[in-house]
Structure formats: structure tokens, C-alpha cells
């Protein structure tokens, strides 16, 4: 199958899926906005090509500065489709969906079509619209206008996917037919995130790990630490290590830890190289995923490494963490309640091991990119 993936905001989110689809024999072209002058089509992996499209200034655009250039992007996309039409279009994010709709109008059709000849024959190219967390510019877009656009996208697309059940209900409330919404969870690189492998050094204290930086409700973990003697908290992610001294969030967190008298047990590492993440996860007794996450990426990576997760009972955590079997869900984000859950697990290494084994099994069976790609291809078959 020939697949046109649209990723206006960058290809990081779609790369693992595209690679796996290519491995399975499909031909994928990722259309993204060019951020560097002279950037050309490149081969990313077997059967996967990245096609940067110049639209606006060829540099990274942050905020709503991207929106005025979606029209030019869509028109360029339409010219590409008119030459070689794909079998299916997969737009990732609502901004990419808008670009797809622009391409449709540029071709003069109610829905996306591959070429003038196919237009004349009445052949329509199906659109799969994937929704996810708001893009960086979303905060500067009127919420009511964004809701109208998302509703229009959901109704015009042949099908829509969301990363978790909570997001499906949000789309239903927008007026998108439930029968045209599929929950397609995120995947994990099960060759990189594994139970066995190098482990980051640690001392004799119990170790709690918070990933993605000091702004991920890490203050709750710092407050819980006052009730957890003999335990350290490692916070990884966020700004570069050299910028931690001046970063406002990190400064606030350090001040809180000092005021509570636990600053000697709070370790902030800053930005983490991808290859360091698995070994750091394996060094932890527990991983805390306290923020709302529609993808559940951190929890899944920890589960793949066989490390139990305590996660906020929301978003993708409800779909991925089976409470009491593959991890623990905490609906009450209060330091006392969190400390009790942590203390119970730290005192029971046998239960921690059982949770970790079940978690790794669940990721291997449900969240490998191989399975996610096959489910995606099945959706393509249904709408093509």
C-alpha cells in the first residue's frame, strides 16, 4: 500500500510507525514542513521516504506562526498527489489535517483525491485523521475555533484515531461519530526498552524515578518524599543539565526540596539522551508517572523494562496500566496518598517483581510497534 503521512509539526512522533510499516512492505512518504533551506527528499528506512515541503520560512516555527503557512503547504501537497496519488492519507495532528483539507480544496474536490484523472472518475482518496496532544501553537489558538476545526476534520475523515479511550470520548462530545473512531495506542521499541541490559549506578537507598522533567508534577513526589525515609527521588528530562541552575521550574523544585529538608535526596539530571533512558529506568525501584498523558509513553517504557509504575489514573494510563496487575493507578494526587502507595510497594519486593513481570509481558504483547503497525494497516484496509 502507498501511504502519504502528513506531519506538519515534525516527524518524531510518526517515525517509529512509518519505519515498521516500511518493514512490513508498505511504501510510506512522510510529508513535513521544511525547516532547513535546501533540504531534499531522503530515505529514512526501507520503503520510507521523508519529503520536506517548503512552506513559509525554512526554520523551526514556534507558536501560531505556523498556522498561516498551512495553506501553502496544502497546495504543494496537492501538486504531489496529482503526480502520484497514494492509496491512503494519514494526517497526524489537527494542523496536518487542515493541510490535507487544503490539498483537497486545491484539487477541487469535496474530499481528497489523488489526481485530476481520478477526480473525473469519481475516485476519492481516504483520509485517516490521528488526534493527539495539542501542538505547541495550540495555546494561541481560540479554543472554540479549534473545536470547530477538529469537529469538521472528524466528520470529513474516513476514520479517526486517538491514543486513548479518554480522547475518544472527547471526540464523541465534539460530534464525531463513535463508529468512525478507533483507539490506536502508542508503541514501544521493545528491543531498546527491555528487562535486561545495562543499569545506571545507584546507592543503597530506594530509588523513585520521575521522567520528562521537573514540570511533570514532580513537586508531588518531592512532598511525598518527606514520608519516605531511606528513599531518593531522581528527576530526569527537561532543560539541559547546564541550564538547571537558571531554569524557573528546576529552581522552584530545588527551593521546595530544601524547605522540606529533603534536598539531599532529590537528584535532578536534566535532559536525558535517549540511550540513557532504559538504563536509568532499570536502576529504579518504581517509576512515577504523575502527569496526564494521552500517550502513556513514560509508563510504557518503564513497563517494558520490567519496572513497576505508579501512574495518575487518567489518559492512556487507564488503558495501559492494569491496576494491581501491571502497576498501580492513583486517582488522588495528594502527597500522603502517593507516599502510602510507594511505601507499600517498597516494603514488598516480591509484589514489585510480580508487577514488573506482568508489565513487561503486557507491553510485549500489546504495545510493540510491530502490532501497532499491523493494526494501523488494518485500518487503512478498511477505509481504502
N, C-alpha and C positions, 0 to 999 in steps of 0.2 A: 504494500500500500504506500502511496506517496502522500506524505503528511507535511502540511505547512504549519509550523508552530510560530506563533506571534508572541514575542516577549519584549515589548517596548521598553520596559524598565530594567532590562538586563537579563542575562541568560543563566545566572547562577541557579535559580530555582528550577529551571527546566532541563539543565544539563544531564542530571542522572537519569531522568526518564527518557530523554532523547537517546542517550548512549545505549540504554537497554533495548529500546525499540529498534535501534540500528542493529544490535546484536541478534535480535530476533528476525532480521531480514527485511524490515520496513525501511523506507527511504525518507529521511527527515531533513527538512530545511528549516533552520531557526532564523526567523526574520527579527532582527533587533535594530534599534536606532544606533547609528554610527556615532561614537563618541571620540574618535580619533581620525584626523584627516588622512586620506589615502588608505584607509582600512579596506581590505578586499575580502571576497569570499574565501573562506578557509575550511579545510576538512577538520572537524573536531574528533571524529571517531569513525569507525566503519559504518558507512551508509548515512553519516550525519554531517551536514554542511551548515556553517554559520554564515548568514548573509546580512552584513551591516548595511542599513539603508540610510543615506544622508537625509536628514530632515531637521532643519534648524541648525544652530551652531554645533560643530562637531567637538563637543566637550561634554562632560557629565553635567546634567541639569538637575538641580535640586528644587523641590517645591513645585508650585503650579506653573513654573516657567516651561515645563514640558508640554502642558496641555495645548498651547497654541500651535504646536508643530505636529499634532496628530493627523491633521488634515493632509499635510504634505506627505507624511509617512504612508497614510492610507492610499493616496493617489499613486505613489511609487509602487506600493504593494499590488495595486490593481494592474499596473503595467506588467509586473512579473507574472501574475496569474494569467493574463491574457496570452502570454507566450507559452507557458507550460502550466496547465491547471492541475493542482493536486487533487487527490481523492477526498481529502477532508482537511478542514482548517481547525486548528486548536489554539484558541486565544487564551493566554494566561493573564488574568487580571482584567479589571474593567476598562483600564486605559487601552489595553491591547484589543479588547472587544470593540471599543469605539473606533480604533483604526480599521478593524475588519469591516465595520458598518460603513465607514467612509469609502473603503475599497469597493464595497457593494454598490454604493451610490455612483461611484466613478464609472462603474461598468454599466450603469443604467438599469439595474435590476432591483427587485424588492428584496431579494436575498443574494448572498454571494454566489457568483457564477464564475466559471473558470476562463471562458474566452467568448468573444463575440459569436463564434460558430455555435458554441454550446448554448449561449443565450437564445439564439434563433431556434434551437431545437428544444428549448424549454428546460434544459438540464440545470439543476441548481446544486451548488456545492455546499454540503452540510457544514455547520459550524458547531463545534463543541466549545462551550464557554466555561473556563475554570475560574472560580472565585477563591479568594484567599484574603489574608490580612491587608489592610489599607496600604496603598503605596505611599512613599514618603511625602508626596504632594497632597495627599487626601485631606490633610488637616486644613488646607487653604481652599478647599472646595466646599461650596454650600451643601450641607448635608441633604437638604430636600432635593436639590438638583441632582446630586449623586444618586439618591434613591430612585429618582425617575429614570435615570440612565441605566441603572442596574436592572430595574424592572423591565425596561424596553429590551435590554440585552437578553434577559432571561426568557422573555416571551418570543423573541425572534430566533434565538438559537435552537438548533435541533435538539440539543441536550445541554445541561449544565452540570458541572461537578463542584463539589465543595469538599474540604478536607476533613470535616467532622459533622456529626449529627446536629450540633448546635447551630452551625451555619446553614444547614438545610432548612431548619425551622425559620431562620431569618429570611431566607429567600421565599419561603411559602408565605410569610407575612407580607412580603413585597408584592405578592400576586403571581409569582412564578408557579406554574402547575407542578405539584409534587411528583407526578408521574414522569416528569422530564428532568428530575434532579437525581443525581447519583452521588453517593458518598464515596470518594476515592481517597483513601488515607495516604499519608506521605510514606516514603520508603526509607530504608536504612541500608547503607553499604555494609552488608553482613560479612564481607571479607576484611574490612578495616576495623569495624567495631565488633570485637569478639571477646569471649570469656578469657581466652588465653593470649598472652602477649606481654610485652614489657610493662612494668608498673613503676609509676613515679615514686621517688623516695618519700618516706614519711617516718614519723617518730612513733612513740608508744601510745599517744592519745588516739581516741576515736576520731575519725575524720568525717565531717559533713562537707558536701560539695555543692556549691551553687554556681551554675554556668550561665553565661551571657551577660555578666557584668553587675556592678553594684546598684543598678537601677531596677533589677528584677525582684523587687520585694525582698531584697537581701536584709533589709532592716528587721524584718520579722525573724529571720534566722539569728541575727545578732542579739535581739531581745530574748529569744528562746535560749541562747547560749548561757545566759545568767542562771538558768535552771539545769544546766548540763555540765557539771564539773568533769574534768578529765577529757573534754571534747574540744576539738578545734574546728574552725569554720574556714574553708578555702573558697574564695570568690574569684572566678576566672572569667575573662571576657571583658568587653567594654573598651575603654581607651588603651592606647599603648602604655606599657609599663612606665615609660619615661614621663608620661603625662598624668599619671595618677596623683602626683602631688598637687597639681593645679586643677584637676577635674572637679567640678562642683559636687557631683554625686558621690565621688570617692571621698572627698573632704567631709561631706556630711556624714557619711558612714563611719569614717575614722573617728570623728568627734563623738558620735553616738557610742561607739565601742569603748572609747576612753571614759566617757561619762558613766558607763555601766560597769567599768572595771574589767572588761574582757578583751581589751585591745591586744593583750599578749597572746590571745588565742584566735585572732582574726587575721588571716593572710589574704592579701589582695594581689593577684598576679597580673592583672591587666589582660590585654589582647593575647589570645591563645592561638598559636599555629595549629592548623587542622591536625597534623600528625601527632601533636602533643595531647590532643583531647582523649583518645582511648586510654593512654597510659595513666593520665590523671584520673579518669573515671575509675579505672581498676584499683587505684590506690584508696578510694573512698569506701567507707562502710555504708553510707547512704548518700543518695543524690536527692536534693530538694528542688522540685520544680514548682515554685510557688506562684508564678505569674500565669495569667490566662494565655493559652497558646492554642490557636486553631490547628496548628500542625502537630504539636506534641513532640517536636524534634529532640529536645534535650532528654525527655523521659524515654523516648525510644532508643536513643544512643546508649543511655545508661542500662536499659533493659537488655540490649544486645550484648553488653559487656558482662551481664550477669550480676549487676549491682542493683539492689532494691531501690525503689523510688518512692518518695513521699511527694504527692502531687496535689495541686489545687483541684478540687472537684468541679472542673469547668472545661469547656472547649474540647480539644482532642483527647485530653486526659480521660474523659469519661468513656471514650471509645477504645483507648489503648491500654489503660491500666485497669485490670480486673481487681477490684478492691479486695484485699485479703488473700489474693492468689498470686498476682504478678507484681503487686505493690500495694500502696496504701493511699487512698483518696482522703483529703482533708477538706470538708466543706467550710469549717470555721477557721478562718485565717487569723487566729489570735495566738500570740506567743506562748501562752500557757498550754493551749490545746496542742500546738505544734510540738512543744517540749515533751508533753506526755507521750505522743506517738513516737517521737525519736527515742525517748528513754526506754520505752517498752521494747523496741526493736534492738537497740544497742545491748540490752540485757539478755537477748535471746539469739545467739549466733546461729543456732540450728534453724530457727524460723527465717532469719535473714538469708541463709543459704538456700532454703526451700523456695523463697520468693524469687531469688536470683535465678535459680534453675528454671522455674516456670516462666519467668520474664523472658529469658533468652530463647526458650522454646517458642513462645508466642511470637516474638519478633521474626524468628527464622521461618515460621510457617505462614505468617500473615503480612509481614512488612518488608520482605526482601524486594529489591527493585525488579527482580525477575517477575514476581507475582503482580506487582503494581502495573508493570508494563503490559502484561497479558490482560489484565482487567481493563486497562485503557484501550488496548487494541480491540477488545470485545465491544467496548462502547462505540469505537469507530465503525465496526462492522454493522452495528445496529442502526446507526444513523446514515451510513453511506448509501 
